[in-house]
């Protein structure tokens, strides 16, 4: 769906990867190399709520909030917005998203969600 939006809008579609890990907080090991490639290639389970380790994003694409993040300011489950930007870092030729900027027309407040 993201690739179709990118083609229709003329915007680039970029794939961002997760920095997946295994283990507990004290013994966390970040998957690298072949282990990371195999994790990213794993098909998503039909009823799973997790992603397969990679996410295609296109600036301008529609997004939907899936949690009640800040209801009193209009950021709640079902809120619709537009992807405005992606902050990421690169390692070994892959992009790892660290955060995204989303324009939410129903947001009531300043740009500081931590109020």
C-alpha positions as a Markdown table, in Angstrom:
| # | Residue | x | y | z |
|---|---|---|---|---|
| 1 | Unk | 0.0 | 0.0 | 0.0 |
| 2 | Unk | 2.9 | 2.4 | 0.8 |
| 3 | Unk | 4.6 | 1.7 | -2.5 |
| 4 | Unk | 1.3 | 2.3 | -4.4 |
| 5 | Unk | 0.9 | 5.7 | -2.5 |
| 6 | Unk | 4.6 | 6.6 | -3.4 |
| 7 | Unk | 4.0 | 5.8 | -7.0 |
| 8 | Unk | 0.8 | 7.8 | -7.2 |
| 9 | Unk | 2.2 | 10.8 | -5.3 |
| 10 | Unk | 5.6 | 10.8 | -7.0 |
| 11 | Unk | 7.3 | 10.6 | -3.6 |
| 12 | Unk | 10.1 | 8.2 | -2.7 |
| 13 | Unk | 9.4 | 5.1 | -0.7 |
| 14 | Unk | 12.1 | 4.3 | 1.7 |
| 15 | Unk | 12.4 | 1.1 | 3.8 |
| 16 | Unk | 13.4 | 1.6 | 7.5 |
| 17 | Unk | 14.7 | -1.3 | 9.6 |
| 18 | Unk | 14.2 | -2.1 | 13.3 |
| 19 | Unk | 17.1 | -2.6 | 15.6 |
| 20 | Unk | 15.8 | -5.9 | 16.9 |
| 21 | Unk | 17.2 | -7.6 | 20.0 |
| 22 | Unk | 16.8 | -10.7 | 22.1 |
| 23 | Unk | 17.1 | -11.2 | 25.9 |
| 24 | Unk | 16.2 | -9.2 | 29.0 |
| 25 | Unk | 17.2 | -5.6 | 29.7 |
| 26 | Unk | 20.4 | -6.7 | 31.5 |
| 27 | Unk | 21.4 | -9.2 | 28.8 |
| 28 | Unk | 20.0 | -7.5 | 25.7 |
| 29 | Unk | 21.8 | -8.6 | 22.5 |
| 30 | Unk | 21.2 | -6.6 | 19.3 |
| 31 | Unk | 20.7 | -8.8 | 16.3 |
| 32 | Unk | 23.3 | -8.2 | 13.6 |
| 33 | Unk | 24.4 | -9.7 | 10.3 |
| 34 | Unk | 22.8 | -12.9 | 9.2 |
| 35 | Unk | 20.7 | -13.0 | 12.4 |
| 36 | Unk | 19.1 | -9.6 | 11.7 |
| 37 | Unk | 18.6 | -10.5 | 8.0 |
| 38 | Unk | 16.7 | -13.7 | 9.0 |
| 39 | Unk | 14.6 | -11.8 | 11.5 |
| 40 | Unk | 13.6 | -9.2 | 8.9 |
| 41 | Unk | 12.8 | -11.9 | 6.4 |
| 42 | Unk | 10.4 | -13.7 | 8.8 |
| 43 | Unk | 6.8 | -13.4 | 7.5 |
| 44 | Unk | 4.4 | -11.5 | 9.9 |
| 45 | Unk | 2.0 | -13.8 | 11.6 |
| 46 | Unk | -1.6 | -13.0 | 10.6 |
| 47 | Unk | -2.8 | -12.1 | 14.1 |
| 48 | Unk | 0.5 | -10.7 | 15.4 |
| 49 | Unk | 0.7 | -7.1 | 16.6 |
| 50 | Unk | 4.4 | -6.8 | 15.7 |
| 51 | Unk | 6.1 | -5.9 | 12.5 |
| 52 | Unk | 8.6 | -8.0 | 10.6 |
| 53 | Unk | 11.5 | -5.6 | 11.3 |
| 54 | Unk | 11.2 | -3.4 | 8.3 |
| 55 | Unk | 8.7 | -0.7 | 7.4 |
| 56 | Unk | 8.3 | 1.1 | 4.1 |
| 57 | Unk | 7.5 | 4.8 | 4.6 |
| 58 | Unk | 6.6 | 7.6 | 2.2 |
| 59 | Unk | 6.5 | 11.3 | 3.1 |
| 60 | Unk | 2.9 | 12.5 | 2.7 |
| 61 | Unk | 1.4 | 9.1 | 3.3 |
| 62 | Unk | -1.7 | 8.9 | 5.5 |
| 63 | Unk | -1.2 | 7.5 | 9.1 |
| 64 | Unk | -3.6 | 6.5 | 11.8 |
| 65 | Unk | -3.0 | 6.6 | 15.5 |
| 66 | Unk | -3.7 | 3.3 | 17.1 |
| 67 | Unk | -3.5 | 4.2 | 20.8 |
| 68 | Unk | -5.0 | 6.9 | 23.1 |
| 69 | Unk | -1.8 | 8.9 | 23.3 |
| 70 | Unk | -3.0 | 12.3 | 24.5 |
| 71 | Unk | -6.8 | 12.3 | 24.3 |
| 72 | Unk | -7.3 | 15.7 | 25.9 |
| 73 | Unk | -5.3 | 17.2 | 23.0 |
| 74 | Unk | -7.0 | 15.3 | 20.2 |
| 75 | Unk | -4.4 | 12.5 | 19.7 |
| 76 | Unk | -6.4 | 9.3 | 20.2 |
| 77 | Unk | -7.1 | 5.9 | 18.6 |
| 78 | Unk | -8.4 | 6.5 | 15.1 |
| 79 | Unk | -6.9 | 10.0 | 14.7 |
| 80 | Unk | -5.7 | 10.5 | 11.1 |
| 81 | Unk | -2.7 | 12.4 | 10.0 |
| 82 | Unk | 0.0 | 12.8 | 7.4 |
| 83 | Unk | 3.7 | 11.6 | 7.6 |
| 84 | Unk | 5.8 | 14.8 | 7.4 |
| 85 | Unk | 9.3 | 13.5 | 8.1 |
| 86 | Unk | 11.4 | 10.6 | 9.3 |
| 87 | Unk | 14.5 | 11.0 | 11.5 |
| 88 | Unk | 16.9 | 8.1 | 11.0 |
| 89 | Unk | 20.5 | 6.9 | 11.2 |
| 90 | Unk | 22.3 | 4.7 | 8.7 |
| 91 | Unk | 24.4 | 1.7 | 9.4 |
| 92 | Unk | 25.8 | -0.8 | 6.9 |
| 93 | Unk | 23.7 | 0.8 | 4.1 |
| 94 | Unk | 20.4 | 0.4 | 5.9 |
| 95 | Unk | 18.2 | 3.1 | 7.4 |
| 96 | Unk | 17.0 | 2.8 | 11.0 |
| 97 | Unk | 14.1 | 5.1 | 11.9 |
| 98 | Unk | 14.4 | 6.7 | 15.3 |
| 99 | Unk | 11.3 | 8.9 | 15.1 |
| 100 | Unk | 8.7 | 10.3 | 12.7 |
| 101 | Unk | 7.0 | 13.7 | 12.4 |
| 102 | Unk | 3.2 | 13.5 | 11.8 |
| 103 | Unk | 0.8 | 16.3 | 11.1 |
| 104 | Unk | -2.4 | 15.7 | 13.0 |
| 105 | Unk | -5.1 | 18.2 | 12.0 |
| 106 | Unk | -7.1 | 17.5 | 15.2 |
| 107 | Unk | -4.2 | 18.1 | 17.6 |
| 108 | Unk | -5.1 | 20.9 | 20.0 |
| 109 | Unk | -2.0 | 22.3 | 21.5 |
| 110 | Unk | 1.5 | 23.4 | 20.8 |
| 111 | Unk | 4.2 | 21.1 | 19.5 |
| 112 | Unk | 5.2 | 19.7 | 22.9 |
| 113 | Unk | 3.2 | 16.4 | 23.4 |
| 114 | Unk | 4.8 | 15.9 | 26.8 |
| 115 | Unk | 2.5 | 18.3 | 28.6 |
